[in-house]
Amino acid sequence: MVSGVMMDGPKSHVADSPSRPAFEAYSGKEKGKVVVSKSFKVALVALDCLFLGLQPVLVHLSKNSKGTYSFHPVAVNFMVELAKTLFALIVLLFTGTGRTGAPMYRSMRAFIVDAHHNKLLAVPAALYAVNNSLKFSMQLFFRPTTTKMLGNLKIFTIALLMKLIMRRTFNVIQWEALFLLVAGITINQLQSCGSGPNPDEANIPLIPAVLCTLGTVTVPAAASVYNEFALKKHMDTSVHLQNFFLYFYGALFNLLFLGVTALREKQSLGQMFQGLSLITYLLIANNAAQGVLSSFFYKFADTILKKYSSTIATIWTALLSFALFGHALTINFFLGVSIVFVSMHQFFTFGDKSKPGEPPRPKIVYSPSLDHIALAAAGGANLPGAETAELRRPLLPR
């Protein structure tokens, strides 16, 4: 899957050599430049659709005869992080850490140095753990449909955070495309356009509901954007090494949350892991695969592409549920899908086409004189001083 990624500059994999201290691998500035092919991004989207499409099928099969789950979701979240950590460690054993010096799995000093180098990844790991807690809190206050619709607003939060943290720029058409994306997803989630308000939601305490809503809109968006920022801040660092520490930190935070939940529910840790079946383990493996794939999105693509990919996967899931379980496809689904595809076309067609390292395209100055347009495009660099002054002279006297 990494074959579509080419590194210019320092090699992404260097044989581990115990003769050089581990901290020397991070000395100086990293100047590697990554070129990602379109086929690699297409492969990411295809795999994302596959794993996300399997998730509702596995969730449906994991229900017991009463229509509930025999396992504890908090324990499953911890096992997902643990599975991702073990997978990243196994990959590092076969591929190496991508730097010189003793590998972190053979030297405690190297482990500490690598952990310090990837300390920024502890932030998204903590935010993901908090988001897992928010999911359960939202279910206490809102219906699942309302929760999903409120979660759609995080698309705007993602765009704003990418603009602030990643210095990403969006033109007007791209902002309109993101608005259409939110509208399309929301229309798809509407079960009935004429349904009235839920009387149970009218009695929700205001402050907890507002806090949960703000958390649902901001926490997962901040986790995704800061995860992308932390991964791309050190592009020369092996993505597998970064994944290990991201999942390692995530496992620690989820273990802490698991212990707090066990104390609150007055259960032992062993009781928290009861009710697991073969389907549950397949669900854990599938969720772990989604997490690993997300790191490649954030490292070699961006959070916006991941959001569009998840939307496509939702469409694929609906079609798969229709084929396997006979779930009906409503008019809302077809309207929402149409709007989503229009949004996708707008966002990726009318984006900035200038390549990295190239100066931005010159802006056209609307003037009655074509000479003024030529001056704005050329910047007046190749014109004599007299001609430049003449062209800059206003057409009307002041």
N, C-alpha and C positions, 0 to 999 in steps of 0.2 A: 504493500500500500504506500510505502514511502518512496517508491521508485519514481513517482512524479515530482519529487522535490529535489532540486539541484542546489548545491551550496557553492557560492563563490567566495573565496577567501580561505580561512582556516578550515581544515577537514572536520566533518561532523563526527568522525569516529577516529580515535587515535588509540593505538595499542596501549594497554595499561602497563606502566613501567614503574617498579617500586623504587627506582633510583632517584626519582624526582618527587618532592613533596606535593601533596594534593593541592595546597593553597596556591601553588605557582600556576596552576591551570587557569586561575581567575585573575591573574595579574594583567594590568593593562586594559585597554578598551577592546571590545569585541567588534570586529569590522566585517564579519561575514554577512553576505547578502543572500537572501533566499529567493529563488525564482520558482513559483508554483505553477504547474501546467493546468490548463482547463480540464484535461482528462482526470487529473488527480482530484479536483474539486467535484467533478461529476461522480467519481467513485465514492467520495465522502457522502454525497447526497444519496446515492443509491444504497449504500450500507446503512445510512441513517434511516431511510425509509424501511429497510428490511427489519432492523432491530425494533424500531418504534411500531411497525406493523405487527410484529409478533407479541408485543407487550400486552395489548388488550386480550388477545387470544389466551395467553398464559394466565392473565388475571382472571378471566372467565373460567378457565379450567381449574384454577386453584380454589374456587369456592366449594364449600362443603354442601351437604344436602339441605341445610337450612338457608343457603344463600349468603352465608357470612364466611369470614376467613378464620381458619383454625390457628393461624400463626399471628404473632405480634408484629405489626409494621415497624416498630422501632428496632426490634431485633433484626429484621430483614434489612433495614437501612445500614446497620452496622456490618452485617455480613456482606453486603454489596461493596462497602468501602474496603473491607478486609480482602475480598476476592480481587478487587482492583489492585490493592497493594501487593498481593502475592503474584499477580500476573506481571506487574511492572518489575518486580524483583527477578522473576524467571527470565524476562526479556533481557534485563541487564546482565544476567549470568551468561547469556549466549552472545550478546552483542557488545558488551562492555559499557563503560560509563561515558565514553566519548571524550575522555580527557586523559592526560598523562598522570602518573602517580598510582599509588595503591588504590584499588577500588574501595568504595565505602562499605561493602559487605565483608571486607577483610581487615579493615583498620578502623578502630573507633575514632581516631583522629581525623581520618578522611571522611567518616560519616558526619562528624561534627562540622567540618569545613563545608561539606556539601549541603548540610542542613542549613547552615548560616547563609550560604550563597543563594539558597532557594527559600529563604524565610518569608518572602513576599507571598508565597503560595499558601501560607497559613491563613491569610486574610480571606481568600475565597473559600478555603476549606471550612473556616468557621461560619461564613455566611451561608454556605450550603447546609450546614448542620442546623443553623437557625431557621432556614427556610423549611427544612423537614418538620420542625416543630410548628411553624406557622400553618402548614397544611392541615394539621390536626386541629389547630385553634380555629381556623376559618370554618371548618366543618361544624363547630359548635355554634356558630352564629349565623351562617348563611347556608342556603341550599347549594348543592354541587354546581348547578347551572349558574347561579349568581357568583360563586367563587371563580369559575372559569372566566366569566365575563369581566370581572374585576381584574383578574390576572392578565387579561389582554392589554390593559393599560401599561403594562411594563414595557411594551414595545417602544412607547414614547420615552420612557425612562432610559431604556437602553441607548436610544439615539442621542439623548441629551448627555448621558455619561460618556459615550464615545466621543462626543464633541468636546467635552471638558477634559477627559483623561487621555484619550488617544489622539486628540487634535484632529478628529475626523470631520470633514466638511460635507454637508448635504445641501444640494440646491433645492429650489422650491418644488420642482417636480418630484424629487425623491421624498420630501416631506409629505407631499400629497399621496405618494405611493404607500408610505407607511400608514397614513390615515386610512387608505383603502384596505390595507392589510388588516388593520384592526376591525374595520367595518365588515369585511368579508368573513373573518373568523367569528365575529359576534353573531352575524346573521346565520351562519352555519350552526351555532350553538343554540339558537332560539328554537324551542320546541313548538311554540305557538305564538304568533305575532299578537294575538288578541288576548293573551292570558293576563289576568289582573295581578295585583301585588299579593305576595304571600302574607297572610295575617300573622304567621309566626315571626316573620322578619320585622314586623312593625313594633314588636315588643323587645327588640334587641337593645341592650345597654349601649348608649351612644359612644362613650369613650373607648371601651374595649373594641367595639366594631370599627371605629375610626383607626385605632392603632393597628389592628389586624389588617385593615385595608391598605394603610400606608406601608406596612411591612410587606404585604404581598406584592405591591407595586414596585417597591424599591429594593428589597433584599435580594431576590433572585437576579434582578437586573444588575445590581452592583456586583454580585458574585460573578456573573458571566463576564462583564466588562473588565473587572479587576483581574480575573483569571487570564483573560487575553492580554492585558497589560503586563502581568507578571511573566507570562510565557514568552512574550515577544521582547521583553526587556533584555533577555539573554538569549538571543537567537542562536548563538553558537553552542549553547548548552544542549545536550541530548534531550530530546523530548521525552524519552523513556526515563531518564534520571529525574526530570521535572515531574513527570507523572507519578513516580514513586513517592516523592515527598508530598505532592498534592494529596495523594490518597492516604499516605501515612498520617499526615495531619488530620485529614478527614476522618480516618478511623479512630484517632484519639478523641476528637470532639464528639463523634457519635457514640463512642464507648462511655464518655462522660454523661451524655444525654441518656444512654441506656441505663446507667446506674441510678441517675436521678429518677427516671421513670419507674424503675423497680422499687425504689424506696417509697415513692409516692403511692404506688399501687400495692405496696406491702407484699412483694413477690421476690423470690430469689432469682439470681441470674439464670439458673438452670430452668426455672419455670418460664422465663421470658423466651426461651428457645424451643418450647414445646409446640407441637402441631406442624412441624416442617415435613413436607413430603417431596417426592421426586419432582412434581410440577413446581413446587416452591423453589427448589434448587435451580431448576431451569429458568425460573423468573429472576432469580438472583444473578445467574450467569448472563442473562439477556440485559438486565439493568447495568451490570458491570461493563458489558461490551458497549453500551450506549455512552457510559462515562468515559471510557478510553477513547472512543471515537470523537467525543466532544472536545477533548484536548487537541486532537489534530485539527479540528475546525478552528479553535481559538489560536493555535500556533501558526498554522499555514493559511488560514482564510480569515474570517472575522465573525463576530457575534451576529451580525445582521444576516449573513448567509446561513448561519445555523438556525436562526429563527424561521427563515423562509423554508429551509429544509424540513424543520419540524412541522410546518404547516402542510407541506406536500405529503409528509408521512401521515398526517392526520387524514388527509383525503384518501390516501392509499389504505389506511386502516378502515375507513368507512366502507370502501369497496370490498375489502377483505371480509369484514363483518357481514356485509350483504351476501357474499358468496358462501360463507361458511355457516352463519347462524341465521340467515334470513332477515337481518335487520333492515327495516325499510329506509329507502333513500327519499327524503322529503324535498319539496321545492326549495326550502331554505338551504339545503345542501348544494343544489345546483346553482342557486344564486350566489351563495358564498364562494363556491369554487370559481365561478366566473370572475368575481371581483378580485379574488386572490391572484389569479393568473394575470389580470390586467395590472394589478399592483406590481407583480414581479416583473412584467415587461417594462413598466415605467421606471422602476428603480434601477434595473441593471442596464437599460438601454440609454437612459438620459443621464447617467452618472459621468464623472470626470474621466475622460478617455486618455489623459496625458499619462505617460509611463513614469515610473518612479525615477527621480533624478532629473527629469526634464522640467524646464520652467513652465509655469502655467500659461495656458493659451491667452493671447492678448485679447482684451476686451474692445469691442467696436464702439467708437464714439460717434453718436449720431449727430451729424453736422451737415449743413447744406453743402459744404465743400468736401470733395473727395480727398483733397490734400490733407485735411484734418484726420480722416480715417487712416491714411497712409502714415501720418505722423504718429498716431496712437499705436499702430501695429509695429512700426519700426522703432519706436521710442525716441526718434530724432537723433539716433546715434551716428548715422552715416551722413547727415546733412550738414552743410556748412553753417556757421554761426549766424550769418545774415539771413539765410533762407529759413533757418529754424525760428529766428525771431519774427520773421515776416509771417510764417505760418501760425505762430502763437498769438499774433495780433488779433484782437476781437474784430468780428465782422461789422459791428455797429459801434459808433463812437460812444464813449462813456460820458 
